[in-house]
Amino acid sequence: MLKPTVGINPYYFKYDDSFWNGTKEKCFRVVWFAGGVPFTLHHPSCGEITNHIARLDKNR
């Protein structure tokens, strides 16, 4: 059975001159327990998301 890939767009907060991912674990767990595969969309550069999705599809 194929599982849907669900992209989660995180929010960031600045702390100690850095940006930190503030997405709650609950967001990932909800997707996982609903039968999906959570996928964090971190500042995608050109083609990065497509490459990750292609790798996930290849491993199905």
Secondary structure, DSSP 4 states (H G I P E B T S, - for coil): -PPPEEEE---EEEETTEEEE---HHHHHHHHHTT-EEEE--S--TTHHHHHHHHHHHT-
